[in-house]
Amino acid sequence: MKYLLLLLLLNGPSVLPAIDHYEPGDTLYVWATSGLVLRKAPSLGAAKLSSIPYGTALVALNYNQDKSFEVEAVPGFVSQGKQYPPVMLRGDFAWVVFQGDTGFVFNGYLSKMPALHFSASKNDRPPVFENFGVWAQRNFGLVAEIRRGTGEYGLPSSAKTVFGNGFVLDGWSEKDSEGRAILPDISMEEAFLIFNYLEHYEWDVRHVPQETAEYPWVFNRTGDREWRFSGGACEHKILYLPEEKMVVTTSHCIE
């Protein structure tokens, strides 16, 4: 069952806001798989002090600042004759200490949530990230799990899982598979990073087979805060509620 978090715009570059808020003393985790650059000053062109690996826990020394910078997270592409924009992450700089160096790191790839575990694969295969439910249970604890009915292969035909931070996953499997995720206190940027890694979106964009030159993604904008994504046999919808700091997603996959 897939719970996908899609935040991609079609009319111009897709710009996602940085982590909503943090204060001095908050622990922030690096979600950039290639690592983040610790810089001497709060600027993308400032001198590099060191590289901070994916998953590293950092303590913030300052408040969240204005979202003044943008970096390209995933390049744009053309698929089936249609141009799709790059995904741009918007943010500012967090002031942190890493291995004795005090410096600044772009906060568009930071989250209060611990990063997903993953294992690297061969060059022709995307990295393998852990299951979303396994990650959520390990970091936030399992509050309740309800399973009903018996579906194919003896699996439950419906299931609801509630985690300690308020995440709720619902899934149904009759003729097709359907899912819904309610994710409070999460930003658009964090939602995109989870989607990106679980569905290896960036990897697919950067590794299109030369013989086809076609991307397996189709996007449709249906409102100011609602987006639809089609990939293979699956249709996904995401609704972002900024006032509530909540993401709600649904998915429908034909089996």
C-alpha positions, 0 to 999 in steps of 0.5 A: 500500500502506498501513501504518497505525498505529492507537491508538484506545480505545473505552471512554472517551477515548483517551489516548496516552503522550508520547514515551518518553524524551529527555535533555538535548541530544537533538533533538526535532521538532514534529509539531503541524501548527498549531504548538506554543506555547512557554510561560513555565512548564510549564503549559497555562495559562502565558503564551505566548512564541511559536509554534513551527512544524510540523517545527521542530527543538528541543534538549531542555534537560531530561529527560523528565518525568512524563506529568501533562497531557492535551490533546485531539488529535481530538474525539470523534464519533457514527457510526452511532449509536455514540459514539466518544471523543476522542483525548487526548495525554498528556505533560509539558513539554520545556524548550527554546530557540526563537529566543532564548526559553527556555521550555516546550513540551508534549511530546505532539507532539514526536518524535526523528523528523523530521516528515513533509513535507506540502503544504496543500490547499484547504479541502475537501481534506485536506493531502497528506503524503509517502509513509511509505517516502519519508520513512523512506528520506530520514531513516533510509536504505535498507538493503534492498529485496526485490521478488518476482513480478509483480502487477497493472500490472506491480507486484511481488506482494510487497515487503520494505523495511528502513530504517536505524533498523530499520523494516521494511515488508512488502507482498503483493498478490495478489487483495487487498492486505496489509501489515505494518509493524514499527516499533521504538523508537516510542511509541504517541503517535508512532504515532498522529500518523503514522496521523493524518496519513497517513490524515487522521483528524483532518481527516475528523472535523472535516470531516464532510459536513453532509448525511450526518453520518456518519464513515468510521471504525469501531473495535473493541477486541480486547485490552489492546494490540491495536486494529482499525480499519475504513475503507471496504474496509480492515481494520487491526490494531495491536499495541503492545509497550511493553516492546520500545518497538515497534509492529507493524501489519497491514492488509488491503484488498479491491481 
